[in-house]
Amino acid sequence: MVNPVEVAPGHGSAWRGVAWRHHSYTHTIRKPEQLGQIVEVKTPISQRDWTNMSAQMDEHHLKIFKKRRCFLHNNQYFQLDIYQEPCHKRCEGLILLETYTTLTSEELQRRLPSFLKIESDVTGRPDYSMFNLSLRDEWGVTNKFCVNIAG
């Protein structure tokens, strides 16, 4: 999976990315939180659209390469993203587990895979957002780091 990342022009702080995996292309737009909800719209796109969007990628961002493993565990769907080289040093060895749920934190904790060593919950942390992880420059020297990432 390859994720070129960019900020959608004219959409405030909306996040936009395109992903390629096994000849399947997806365009994702994540809009800022409103009324306690984050809206994320994923749309299948053609290879031509993906090529055009990739050419417009923000020069301040690197492409992110990762392997995604999807699985069900305790009736909960999980996505395990294993970040691959080439990558920024901040992504070396990074593995993120993601799930979408309406469960309480306590119930979700009981359903987490026991075969994984989960170090911490990074939900909502800007330093783990795709936008910030993909920044080309070090966070301390860039003015592009976004502290207001929704979701």
N, C-alpha and C positions, 0 to 999 in steps of 0.2 A: 504494500500500500504506500502510495506517495501522496503527500498532502502539501501542495503549494498553498500558502496562506496569504490573504490580503484583506485589507479593510474595504468594505463596500462603499464606494463613493456615493455621497448623497444620502447615506443611511445613518448618520451620526456615528455612534460607536458600534454599529452592527458588525459582526464578524462574518467573513465569507471565506469559504475554502472549497477546493475541488479535490476529490480523492480518486485515485485510479487503483483498481485491484482486479487482476485477472480479466482484463479487457472489459471491465464494467466501470463506468464513470459516474460519479455523483457530485452534484453541486449542493453545498450546504450553506444556509444563511441562518445565523443565530442572532436574534435581536435582543436588545437590552431588556432586563427584567421589568415587567409592568404588571401591577396588581398581583405581585407574588408569583408570577408565571414567567417562564422563559420559553419563547417560541423559537423552535428550530425547524426549518423546512428543508427537507432533503429531496432533490429532484434528480432523476436519471438524466444524463446528458450524452450527446454523441461524442465520438473521438475528436471530431472537428471542433466542437465546442470546448472540449477539454484542452486541446492544443491552443486554441485562441485565448482561453482564460489563463493558461499557464504562461503564455507570452506576456501577459499583463501583470504578472506577479510583482508584488511590491519588492523593490530592490533591497529593502532593509530586512528582508526575511529569507531564510534558507528553506529549502524543501525538507520535509520531515519524512524519513523512511522508517517504517515499522512493520512488524509482523503482527497480525491480529488473530487471536485464538478466541473463538466464541464457544460458549458451553452453557449447559443448564446444570445447576446444582441446587438441591433442596427447593425445587420449583421456582428458581430465580435464574434469569438470563444474565450472563456476564460476558464482558469483552475484556480480554487481556491483551494489552498493547505492549509489545516488546520493541523498543527503539533500536534502530540499526544504524550502522555507519554507511555513508558518511553522515556525520552529525556534529553539532556543536558539543563542546565538552560537557555542557550542562545536561545533555541527553544520554551521555555514555552510561550504559548499564541500567538505564531507566526502564522500569516496567510499571505500567499503570493498570489497575483493575477498575472497570467502569460498569455501572448498572443503572437502570432507570427503575424507580420503584415508588410506590405510595406507602410502603411499610414504614413503621416507626423505626427510629434508630436502633432500639433494643431488638426488635424482631429481625431487622436486617443483619445485625451483629450475629444472631443465632444462625442465620442462613449463609454466612460467608464461608467459603471453602476452607476447611480445616487443613488441607494439604498445601496451602499457601501461607507464607510468613508475611503478614500484612504489617508494615512498619508504622503507617499513620494514615489518617483520613485527610486527604488533600482537597476535598470538595470545596469549591469556591475560592481556593487560594490562587491568586494571580500568577504566582511563580510556576504553577503547573498547567496554565492554560496553553493551548496550542499556539495562540497568538504570541505570547511571551517566550515560550520555549523555542519558537522558530526565529526569534530575533537574531540577526547576524552579529551585532555588536554586543559587548558585555553590558549587562544591565546597568552597571554603575556609570557608564559613559554615554548612554543613549537617552534621548528624551522620548523614545518611542514606547518604553515600558508602560503598559496599561495596568493601573491599579484597580480599575473599576470593571473587572471582567464579571459578567453575569453567568452563573452556572459553573 
